[in-house]
Structures are given as structure tokens and as C-alpha cells.
Amino acid sequence: MERQPTPHPSSDGEVVLSGEDETVPETGYLHEEALRHLDEYRRVEAHSATTSSSAPVAPAGFAYPPAQRNQIRESWDTLMRWSKVFRTRQSAESLLEETNKVVVFGGGSFGTAMGVQLARQKPGLEVVLLLRDPYLSRDINTLHENTRYLSGFKLPHNVRATTSPTEAILGAQFAVHAVPVQSSRAFLQSIKDILPPTVPIVCVSKGLEVGNAATMSDLIPSALERKQPAVFLSGPSFAKEVMENRPTGVVAACKDPELARTVQALFASPTMRVNTTTDVVGVEICGALKNVLAIAAGIVQGLDLGHNALAALVAQGCSEIRWLAEKMGGKSTTMSGLSGLGDIMLTCYGDLSRNRTVGMRLGRGEKIADILASSKQGVAEGVATAGVVVGLARKYRVSLPVLTAVAQVLDNNLTPSEAVAEIMNLPQIEEV
């Protein structure tokens, strides 16, 4: 029987099959944790060698000749075998078994959806939403429905609400922070003596604080006046689709990789993938600035400028976000991940985007004051963030034409049409 190639890590971390075979097609580079399982990978490959030799050759496919089709199938099978080897020994179920209560700060759409995501995985888990509105709290507890933000969705029986911080926080092992950024400081200051300093905060709020441009990773310890373990969850994730149990991918950012993996295990499910990263700055800047870019995208759509214009605008906006994130210490690779390009695509093109909706209404001629007064979707963080971004651009000496134009439109210094004309008349330059 022909000897099967043995996988081994190359110097750059890729898995390579020894012998005459090419590098195994992988979805990027393997995490160092996967490399620690290569001995088991070899055993999987050895077992595969004894079973695959007698396997029937795949019949001719519609698009590919038989030889190429077999290569595709073998590549996929190799990936699936690697997946089984890589899976962590400690499953998400074991972490959930140890978790009895999670508190969610805020009763908006996304905070509710993430609470439901956890509640579905363990019927015995107590998920408590901490709200300000006693009427909404009553609806959640009696109707099992967030009637204001997620009307029509029934909440699991183990999700309840309260307006009492002490009742909500007591005994909680994790706290999901879903309070809008501009309200976060006052809220956290109000509960700092109730929230134990050891309870990890999983922050899903995206934006920059007006007045000082603080990210949530700066705001949380400042408001609590102490260090608090915190992970920042971001990525393309509309609340409605999370509630519908549709496949979703997010990233957990934390300077402590172990805590990031803990949150990964807590939220991961068959319908939610959670990647991890230590690039907190990059994730937060992408998460904040994509809201501003979404307003710009909405303006282009409201003006009916076409797909070419929208694609060019989003591409320029992605570059501007990357320029600023890198200046602030973020990694360029984060821009191409879930919290960067993934979230930008969703927010700029998705019909459920609050910021995109604001932009579309601006493009159609409505005034920002009227838009905000009539909005029932919740807070569009990009409105407050736009002005803050200009200050950051000046501080770090970065030119951000599209994002600055959004702030000008929101401040009634330019009409949407004038902003587009000015952007199009900027000097023709080399792409960077």
C-alpha cells in the first residue's frame, strides 16, 4: 500500500504533508493550540490511510473532471479530520454546566438577543435583563417578549427582567454590557459598588464616548474606578437574526487570551461561531467607525447613486478605518476579519442597520433632528461617534475624507449631495 503523507508544521505555522503532496489547503494559518495536537492528527491520517484506499472513486461531477473532483473531496475530508483533532478537550457544555446566572445590562435588541443565545443553550441558566423601564420589565416577565425592541419573538422561560441592580447582579458569574456607549459611564458608576470586581464583563456596546473619545475598554475601568476583567464582543450580528437562530460569527477580543477563550466557550453554539483575538484596539475602532461609514453608505443609497458609487465609498471607508486603527495601535489583519470587513459589510448593506437607515433618510432629504426623534429602532451610535472620529483623526494626523464628510452632513454644514460632490472632486491619488 502506498505510504500516506504525514502532516508537520512548517516554519510559518502551515500544516504541510511530507512526501510529494502539496501543502494542505487550510483556512489560514493554524492556531498554535492546533499544532499541539499534531500527534493525534498523524494518528487520524494513519487511520484514514487504512480506510481510504478501498473507498470508491467519486463519479464525475457536473463542474469538474474526476481527478480534480477527488482532490477537492480529499481536501475537504482532510479539513474535517483536522477539525475533529483541533476541537478543545473542554467543551462549551462543561463551562455552561458551571455557569448558573448571567446578567445583561440593558434591554435593547442586541442585549436581549445575546441573553437569549445563552438561555437557549442551558434551560437551567438564569439570564436576568437589568432594565430602567418597569413597563418593559413587566412585559418580559409576563408576556415573555421584549415588546419594544423585539416584538413577535418569544423569550425562553429562563430569561427574566428586573429594574433592581442588586437583584440582577447578585450571584451572576458573567455580565453582558449592552448599554449604549453614551450612557455607559453613568450606568457603570451607579452599579460599581454592587458589581463584584471579579465578574467578567462581556461588552457588546460599540462606539466612542463623546467628549474624550474613550473606547469601552478605557471607559469601563474609568467608570468603575478599578480594573475589571472585560472581553469585547463584536462582529456582523443583527439581533433579529440571532433571535431567529441563524448562523452568526463574532470575535471575542481581550488582552488575556484565556479569558477570551472562556467567553468563546460560553457563547459558541451550532449557530454561533466565536473567534478570539488580543487586538482590543483594532476590534473597538472597527466596531465604532463602521457605524459612521454605514451612515455614509445609507446616504449614497438614499441619493440613489448606484452600486458603483456604494462600492467605491465602502472601499474608501474601509481604508480610512484601517489608517486610524493602525495609528492607534490596532492590527491591519483585524480589518479583514469579522469585526472589520464582516461588520462593515453587514452594517453598510443590511436592511436592519440603524445607522444605514439614518443615512438613507438623510439622503432623501430629511433632517437629522426629525430622524432621531422618529426612530423606533434604538440608538444609532454612528451619529454621536462621527464628531468624535474627526477629533481622533486630528490627534493622530490621519486624513479621513468620507468619515469627516459624514460629520459635516450631520452638523448641517453640508447637504448629502454637496458632500458627495466634494468627495468626488478630491485630487486623484495613488491607492494606499
Secondary structure, DSSP 8 states (H G I E B T S, - for coil): ------EEE-TTS-EEESSS--B---SS---HHHHTTHHHHHHHHHHHHHHHTTS------SSS-HHHHHHHHHHHHHHHHHHHHHS-SS-HHHHHHH--EEEEE--SHHHHHHHHHHHHH-TT-EEEEE-S-HHHHHHHHHHSS-TTTSTT----TTEEEES-HHHHHTT-SEEEE-S-HHHHHHHHHHHTTTS-TTS-EEE---S--TTT---HHHHHHHHHTS---EEEEESS--HHHHHTT--EEEEEE-SSHHHHHHHHHHH-BTTEEEEEES-HHHHHHHHHHHHHHHHHHHHHHHTT--HHHHHHHHHHHHHHHHHHHHHTT--HHHHTSIIIIIHHHHHHH-TT-HHHHHHHHHHTT--HHHHHHH--S---HHHHHHHHHHHHHHHHT---HHHHHHHHHHTTSS-HHHHHHHHHTS------
